[in-house]
Amino acid sequence: MQITKLDQMFDVLTSRPKKRLVAAWAIDAHTIEAVYNAVEMGIIEATLVGDAEIITKYCTEHKLDCSKLRIVDCKSDMASAALAVELINRGEGDFLMKGLLSTDRYMRAILNKEKGLMENGAILSHVTVAEPANYHKLLIFGDVAIIPLPDLNQKVAITNYLIKTAHFLGIENPKVGIQAASEQTLPKIPSCAEGAIIAKMAQRGQIKGAIVEGPLGLDLIIDKESAEIKGIKSEVCGDADCILFPNIEAGNTFYKTIVKLLKSNLCAIVMGAKVPCVLTSRGDSEQSKLYSIALAAMLA
């Protein structure tokens, strides 16, 4: 089944065995509500790591049944993140989620060389799946939160994560646009040169399972008319499933634009660790967190 709307992930997950979520410093309303709703929908089992008094008080005040959640008491955000990762490593969870702690502290627990969730040589990357209000399909893109200025090897890894996510969503041969400032192969602009290299790698079979085109301006990736006006012929232009951004500024600006200006729904996870790790902004909505839980459960 190809998923064309984020809500459809719930339908797929209800027919599968439940995955086990472990949420770090899960003391805020959005995290607790999103996790509880996912439990109520029957798609996950959940462990909340954080101040048990705060969690229990919130559940009581909002008439949430605490017995449906496993609550592990921990009084600080950093200790909570470390404990959540430990529970994953002990086999007590299938994927991780960030609660009300900062991204750097969450990532520090994942990246811990002795007790984290990393394997040798792995590259972590942030992958977002969005349902833009004025685009005709889901958009899968990265990196918007982890790698500030990815080199060529990291861009190849991110591209493969985007393709893998698309496959899990039932998109058999996703179209990937490598975003740059121009569609011309300009050696002095790294994003243009590396976009051309990645596209050629895909043509030669070094990147599999997708149609990859680059470099392309964002206008060409999402708007077929712009490509026609500029005389660019490509299966990707105007019909992209995935976008690889050249740096974190480009990706993060796009992310926040479609959320804040276009009011689009989305979900986001970190890939490259031993398990999927939900990573949304602390300011993201409860609905975005719920979709992110579903995405991580799909990939776990």
C-alpha angles and dihedrals in degrees: 000000000000113000111223098165127042092233089064091071088072092057091052094047096050088064093052133071112276118263121219118241125200114195120199119220090353097178102119128094097241094052095044093046094046093048093045092050090051089051091048090051089056097238100113147016113227142212117190115202114197145074102340093202092057093044094047093046091053092048092049094048092049096040096246116155105242091195088073090062132061106225119198112193117231125154104208136049098233094046089047092054092049092048093048090053089047090054090053091050090050089058095252095122142032099209141011132233134196118230127179098329127104120267093243092057092046091050092046090061092048093047097046104132095218105030106019135099101257131116124205113283095006120146118214118215138172116237123192128193113198136184101209113204094229103034124090098231144017117291121216114195147160167238104015104137117019116041113048098195111005118207122220095275091049091048090053089051092049090049090053091049090052091050092047091052091049090052091052088053090055098257100139100191108016122196112234124198118200103213121219139149091266140017089230120097098243112176093203092060108068095204091056095046094044092045089058091048093051091048090051091048089056091049089053093050097253089119111041139195101036148064106248124192131177163220095017134157114238090248090060094045095057104024122059093190091059090054092049092050090051092045095243115149113199139137088225100055112101092358106063121151094187137031126199109202120209096227143359094264092059094043097043093047090052091048094052094042095057091044101044103029102028096032090223124172117239146159132211140196141169116244129194099059124101089269135018112273120207110227118176128153115270085239095053118114127261088248092056090051090050091051089048091053089052093049092050090048089052091055099036 
